[in-house]
Amino acid sequence: MAVSKTNAVRLLESLGIPFELREYEVDPEDLSAETVAAKIGFPLEQTFKTLVARGDQNGVCLAVIGGNGALDLKALAKVSGNRKVDTVPLKEVQPLTGYIRGGVTALACKREYPVYLDEFAQLFDRISISAGVRGVQILLSPEDYRRAVQAVYAPIAKDKE
């Protein structure tokens, strides 16, 4: 499967950030982080997913959490300066970000939104994030990712229940 350069890849190249691409066969019925991690041969806790949320005070933001975690909405509200935050309905994800479910990334998003990267990411040498399309993941250091999207490290994930 030949991959054309995504906007996310172009952004990383323009910043001189080293990264690795890993491609995988997409199952549209199963876009879970667990499946993606298994298909790219990478640990689930290092395979990060980007969730789109909206706060009652400050609007849209992006939460980036490990595949083995769940978003802590109260924690995200606190760090983003909102009283309440909720994930946006799926039908709003593409108009807001320019990306479809399973391919959402904070890299080269349609608009610039505040990005909150779970502080757990700092524990790893490399993390995996979407390349902006289904079927391709980018592996890079969490610090390089944070720098590329100007993310804030924050405690925004909890263990899946």
N, C-alpha and C positions, 0 to 999 in steps of 0.2 A: 504494500500500500504506500504509494508515494504521497508525501505530505507537502502541500504548498505552505509557504511561510505565512504564519498567522500574524496578526497585529501584535500579539503578545511576544512572539519570537522576534519580530522587528524591533520592538521596544528594547528588549534585553540586548540585542546586538548593538543598537544605537548607544546604549549605556556602557558597552564593553563588559557586560556581566556574563561570566561563564555559566553554561548550563548544558544539560543533556536532554534529548527528546526520547521518549519511549512511546511507541505506538502499540495499540491493542485493538482487537476485534470488538466492535460495539454490539451489545445486545440492547436494543431500545426498550425492552421489557425490564431490564435490570441495569440501572445506571448507578447502583450503590457504590459507595467508597470501598466496601469489602470486595466487590467484584473487580473494580478497577485495580485495587492493590494486588489482588491475586494475579490478574492478567499481566501486570507489568513487573511482577516479581519483586514487589517492594513492601515493607512492613505497613500494615494498616494505620498504625499510630503516626507514621510519617507521611501518609497520603492525605493531604488536606483538601477540604471542600470549601467552596465559597458560597455563602448564603446571603441573600439580599433581604435587608430588614428596613423598617421605617419607624422612626421615633415620632412621638407626639409633639416634640419641641423642635428638633433639628432635622427632620426629614430622613431621607434615604442614607443608609450606610451599608458597608459590606463587612460581614463577619467571616473570618477564615479560621476554621477549626479542624482538628485531626479527625480522620475518618472513624475513629473509635469513640468519638465524643458526641455530645449533644449540645446545642447552643443553649446557654444560660441567659434567657431573655432579661432577667432582672439585672444580672451583671453587665450585660451589654447596655441596658438603659442607663445604668450608673456611670459607666465609663464614657458614654456618648453624650451625656448631659441631658438625657430625656427622663421623663417620669415613667413612661411606658414605651416598649418597643415590641413589635411583632414582625414576623417574616411576611414578606409581601406575597400576594396570591401568585401562583405560577404564571397566569396570563399576563402579569405585569413585568416579569423578569426580563424578557427579551426587549420590550420597549425601553426599559430603564437602562439595561446594560449593553444591549447589542448582541448578547449571547443567549443560546438556548440552554435549557436544563441539561446538565451533564457536560456542559462546555463553558460554564460561567467562570470567569477569572477577573481579578481586580486589575490585571495587567492590560493596559490599553482599552479600558472600559469605555463605553459610549460617552459617558460623562465622568468627571472626577467626583468621587464620593469619598468620605472618610472611610479608611480601612482599619479594622481592628483584627489583629493577628493574635490568636491565642498564645499566651506566654509560653506554653508547653513546647512550641516550635523551637525555642532557643536551646532545647536539650539535644538537638540533632545536628549533625554535620550537613545533612541534606534533607530536604522535604520535596514532596511531589505535589504539583498543583496543575490545574487544567491549562492547556495551551490555547484555550479559546475555541476549541472544537472538540466534539466527541471523538474519542479514539486516539488522542495524543495527550500525554502528560509531560510536563517540564520538571526536571530534577535540578535543584539549585540549593545554595545555602540559604537558610532562613534570613540571614542578615542581608544578603544580596536581594532577596525577594522584598524584604522590608524597605530597603533603600529604593528599589524600583517603583514601589507603589506608595512610598512614604507612609507605611503602616505604623500604627501604634501597638506595641506589645500590651496585651491586656488579658486578665483572667476571665475569659468569656465562655469557656467550655466546662461541661461537667460530664461524668461518666454516663454512658447510655444506660437507661433504666430498663 
